[in-house]
Amino acid sequence: QVRLVESGGGLVQTGGSLRLSCVASESIFSFSRMAWYRRNLGKERELVASITSGGSANYADSVKGRFTISTDGAKNTLYLQMNSLKAADTGVYYCVALETLGSDYEEDWWGQGTQVTVSS
């Protein structure tokens, strides 16, 4: 029932910037957390950044200082601003919504992903 649609991916040179967007079918504040994950070729899925309904954000060590996660509640939209991009940032980025149901169990919903390619 929850729909998440990502956009903003593309090809960018090393050192460049991109902003990813994720439009949700309902209020993003109805979820416990929203997050961005990515998958690089030959590597397992990685949590890039997350933000709680209260606005607390955290980031993977590899992107701290370069990426910023934010929300626009009026537009039901989650953003990921990516600066100083490097080749290691290449991958498919996924928007994820998570809702806590109790006893450490969470239900999650995933978008289909958007490709980010960083080249020299």
C-alpha positions as CSV (number, residue, x, y, z in Angstrom):
1,Q,0.0,0.0,0.0
2,V,2.9,2.4,0.7
3,R,4.5,3.7,-2.5
4,L,7.9,5.3,-2.6
5,V,9.3,6.8,-5.9
6,E,12.9,7.8,-6.1
7,S,14.4,10.3,-8.6
8,G,17.5,12.4,-9.1
9,G,20.0,9.7,-9.9
10,G,22.4,10.0,-12.9
11,L,25.9,10.3,-14.1
12,V,28.2,12.8,-12.4
13,Q,31.9,13.4,-12.3
14,T,34.1,13.0,-9.2
15,G,33.7,15.9,-6.9
16,G,30.2,16.8,-8.2
17,S,26.8,16.8,-6.5
18,L,23.4,15.2,-6.9
19,R,20.2,15.5,-4.9
20,L,18.0,12.4,-4.7
21,S,14.3,12.7,-4.0
22,C,11.8,10.2,-2.7
23,V,8.1,11.0,-2.9
24,A,5.9,8.9,-0.5
25,S,2.2,8.0,-0.9
26,E,1.5,9.3,2.6
27,S,3.0,11.5,5.3
28,I,6.6,10.7,5.9
29,F,6.0,11.4,9.6
30,S,3.7,8.4,9.8
31,F,6.8,6.2,9.8
32,S,9.2,5.7,12.6
33,R,12.2,6.3,10.4
34,M,13.0,6.9,6.7
35,A,16.3,6.0,5.2
36,W,18.5,5.8,2.2
37,Y,20.3,2.5,1.4
38,R,22.6,1.7,-1.5
39,R,24.0,-1.3,-3.2
40,N,27.4,-1.2,-5.0
41,L,28.4,-4.0,-7.4
42,G,30.0,-6.9,-5.5
43,K,29.0,-5.5,-2.1
44,E,26.1,-6.0,0.2
45,R,23.4,-3.4,0.9
46,E,24.6,-0.5,3.0
47,L,22.7,2.0,5.1
48,V,23.7,5.4,3.9
49,A,21.6,7.7,6.1
50,S,18.4,7.7,8.2
51,I,16.1,10.2,9.9
52,T,13.5,9.6,12.6
53,S,10.1,11.1,12.8
54,G,11.5,13.5,15.4
55,G,14.2,14.7,13.0
56,S,17.3,12.9,14.3
57,A,19.6,11.9,11.5
58,N,22.6,9.6,11.3
59,Y,25.0,8.7,8.6
60,A,27.4,6.0,7.5
61,D,31.0,6.9,8.3
62,S,31.8,6.8,4.6
63,V,29.4,9.7,3.8
64,K,29.6,11.8,7.0
65,G,30.3,15.4,6.1
66,R,29.4,14.9,2.4
67,F,25.8,13.8,2.5
68,T,22.7,15.4,4.1
69,I,19.3,13.7,4.7
70,S,16.3,15.9,5.0
71,T,12.5,16.0,4.7
72,D,9.8,18.2,3.4
73,G,6.6,17.2,5.2
74,A,4.3,19.3,3.0
75,K,5.5,17.4,-0.1
76,N,5.7,14.0,1.5
77,T,9.3,14.0,0.3
78,L,12.6,12.7,1.6
79,Y,15.9,14.0,0.2
80,L,19.5,13.0,0.1
81,Q,21.9,15.8,-0.9
82,M,25.2,14.3,-2.0
83,N,28.3,16.5,-2.3
84,S,31.9,15.8,-3.1
85,L,31.0,12.5,-4.8
86,K,33.6,9.9,-5.5
87,A,33.7,6.6,-7.4
88,A,32.9,4.6,-4.3
89,D,29.5,6.3,-4.1
90,T,28.4,4.6,-7.3
91,G,25.5,2.3,-6.8
92,V,21.7,1.9,-6.8
93,Y,20.1,4.1,-4.1
94,Y,16.9,3.0,-2.4
95,C,14.4,5.0,-0.4
96,V,13.1,3.0,2.6
97,A,10.3,3.7,5.1
98,L,10.2,1.8,8.4
99,E,7.5,1.6,11.0
100,T,8.0,0.1,14.4
101,L,5.3,-2.4,15.3
102,G,6.7,-3.4,18.7
103,S,9.2,-5.8,20.3
104,D,12.0,-4.5,18.0
105,Y,10.0,-5.6,14.9
106,E,9.7,-3.2,12.0
107,E,7.8,-3.3,8.8
108,D,9.5,-1.7,5.9
109,W,8.7,-0.5,2.4
110,W,11.2,0.0,-0.4
111,G,11.3,2.1,-3.6
112,Q,12.6,0.6,-6.8
113,G,15.9,2.6,-6.6
114,T,17.7,5.1,-8.7
115,Q,21.2,4.6,-10.2
116,V,24.0,6.9,-9.3
117,T,27.2,6.7,-11.3
118,V,30.3,8.7,-10.4
119,S,33.1,8.9,-13.0
120,S,36.2,10.9,-13.7
